[in-house]
Amino acid sequence: MTRKQSTKQTLLTGIGVALAVLALVEWQVALFATIGLLPTFVLAFTGAGAHMMLKLQIVMFCNITAILPFAAQFWSRPSEFGSILDQLYPIIMVYMGAAVGYGLIFAGPIVAAMVLQALSQDRVRGLAKKRQALIDRWGGEVVSGGTVSGAEPGGMVTPPSAKLPEK
């Protein structure tokens, strides 16, 4: 737990230092980035549980990706900072980027499970086709001692000679 906390603190300290250095160079961009990174900070301070750093990184990278185009615009035209910020479009788009990150956190495992299930079902169908091809080639007695219809789910059937005698 200490290592996870120190990694989170290191990440937040790095973001803070980067914003401070950016504020020395171009305060408008630093202010916009600070406002834009609020969803990341909220997750950093309130999030808990397994894989917290991975979740934080996903939201942070999606959030930063949405910030970069507007930061470049503010960097090139700092005098128009107030008029651009009054439009609310940049803030909404930055928060939408963070929303995509949150969506990946919650929908990602569901999508991954669906993909893995589809892959496993495809594998099962492929194995069933191969099994049927082997039965067609070698005959039904290979699987169940001559009758395919009495096979158990794993294809295993106790041959008549292996049954225990009745008392």
C-alpha positions in Angstrom: 0.0 0.0 0.0 2.9 2.4 0.8 4.4 1.9 -2.7 1.1 2.6 -4.4 0.6 5.8 -2.3 4.2 6.9 -3.0 3.7 6.3 -6.8 0.4 8.3 -6.7 2.1 11.1 -4.8 5.1 11.1 -7.2 2.7 11.3 -10.1 0.7 14.2 -8.6 3.9 16.0 -7.6 5.2 15.6 -11.2 2.0 17.1 -12.5 2.2 19.9 -10.0 5.8 20.7 -10.9 5.0 20.7 -14.6 2.1 23.0 -14.0 4.3 25.4 -11.9 7.0 25.5 -14.6 4.3 26.0 -17.2 2.9 28.9 -15.2 6.3 30.6 -15.2 6.4 30.4 -19.0 2.7 30.8 -20.0 0.3 31.3 -17.1 -2.8 31.1 -19.4 -1.9 27.5 -20.5 -1.1 26.5 -16.9 -4.5 27.8 -15.7 -6.4 26.1 -18.4 -4.5 22.8 -17.8 -5.2 23.0 -14.0 -8.9 23.6 -14.7 -8.9 20.8 -17.3 -7.2 18.3 -15.0 -9.8 18.6 -12.3 -11.3 15.2 -13.2 -7.9 13.6 -12.8 -7.3 15.3 -9.5 -10.7 14.1 -8.3 -9.9 10.5 -9.1 -6.5 10.8 -7.6 -7.8 12.0 -4.2 -11.0 10.0 -4.0 -10.3 6.8 -5.9 -9.4 3.6 -4.1 -9.2 -0.1 -4.7 -7.3 -2.5 -7.0 -5.5 -1.1 -10.0 -6.0 2.5 -8.8 -2.8 3.7 -10.5 -3.9 2.2 -13.8 -7.3 3.8 -13.6 -5.6 7.2 -12.7 -3.3 6.9 -15.7 -6.1 6.1 -18.1 -8.1 9.1 -17.0 -5.0 11.3 -16.9 -3.8 10.4 -20.4 -7.3 10.9 -21.9 -7.6 14.2 -20.1 -4.2 15.4 -21.2 -4.9 14.3 -24.8 -8.1 16.5 -24.7 -6.1 19.4 -23.2 -3.2 19.5 -25.7 -5.0 21.0 -28.7 -6.5 23.9 -26.7 -3.2 24.4 -24.8 -1.5 24.8 -28.2 -4.1 27.4 -29.2 -3.7 29.3 -25.9 0.1 29.1 -26.3 0.0 30.7 -29.8 -2.6 33.4 -28.9 -2.4 34.1 -25.2 -4.1 37.5 -25.6 -7.4 35.8 -26.6 -7.4 33.6 -23.5 -10.5 35.3 -22.0 -12.5 35.2 -25.1 -11.7 31.6 -25.8 -12.5 30.6 -22.3 -15.9 32.4 -22.3 -17.1 30.0 -25.0 -17.0 27.0 -22.6 -16.4 24.7 -25.6 -12.8 24.0 -24.6 -13.7 23.1 -21.0 -16.6 20.9 -22.2 -14.3 19.1 -24.7 -11.6 18.6 -22.0 -14.1 17.1 -19.6 -15.4 14.9 -22.4 -11.9 13.6 -22.8 -11.8 12.7 -19.1 -15.3 11.1 -19.5 -13.9 8.9 -22.2 -11.2 7.8 -19.7 -13.8 7.0 -17.1 -15.8 5.2 -19.7 -12.8 3.1 -20.6 -12.3 2.2 -16.9 -15.9 1.0 -16.5 -16.6 -0.4 -20.0 -13.2 -1.8 -20.7 -13.6 -5.0 -18.6 -17.0 -5.6 -20.1 -15.8 -5.3 -23.7 -12.7 -7.4 -22.9 -15.0 -10.2 -21.4 -17.2 -10.1 -24.5 -14.2 -10.4 -26.8 -12.7 -13.2 -24.8 -16.0 -15.0 -24.7 -16.4 -14.7 -28.5 -12.8 -16.0 -29.0 -13.4 -19.0 -26.7 -16.7 -19.8 -28.5 -15.0 -19.7 -31.8 -12.3 -22.0 -30.4 -15.0 -24.4 -29.2 -16.7 -24.4 -32.6 -13.3 -25.1 -34.2 -12.6 -28.0 -31.9 -16.1 -29.4 -32.5 -15.5 -29.3 -36.3 -12.1 -31.0 -35.8 -13.7 -33.7 -33.6 -16.4 -34.3 -36.2 -13.9 -34.5 -38.9 -11.9 -37.1 -36.9 -15.1 -39.1 -36.2 -16.0 -39.0 -39.9 -12.5 -40.2 -40.8 -12.0 -42.8 -38.2 -15.5 -43.8 -37.3 -17.7 -43.5 -34.3 -16.1 -46.3 -32.3 -13.1 -44.1 -31.6 -15.2 -41.8 -29.5 -17.7 -44.1 -27.8 -17.1 -47.7 -28.6 -19.3 -47.7 -31.7 -22.2 -45.4 -30.7 -21.7 -41.6 -30.9 -25.2 -40.8 -29.6 -24.5 -42.0 -26.1 -21.4 -39.9 -25.5 -21.1 -37.7 -22.4 -20.3 -34.0 -22.7 -16.6 -34.7 -22.8 -17.0 -37.4 -25.4 -16.3 -40.1 -22.7 -18.4 -43.2 -22.5 -17.7 -46.1 -20.4 -17.4 -49.1 -22.7 -19.7 -52.1 -21.8 -16.7 -54.3 -20.9 -15.5 -51.8 -18.2 -18.8 -51.8 -16.2 -18.8 -53.2 -12.8 -20.5 -56.5 -12.3 -23.8 -56.4 -10.5 -24.1 -58.1 -7.1 
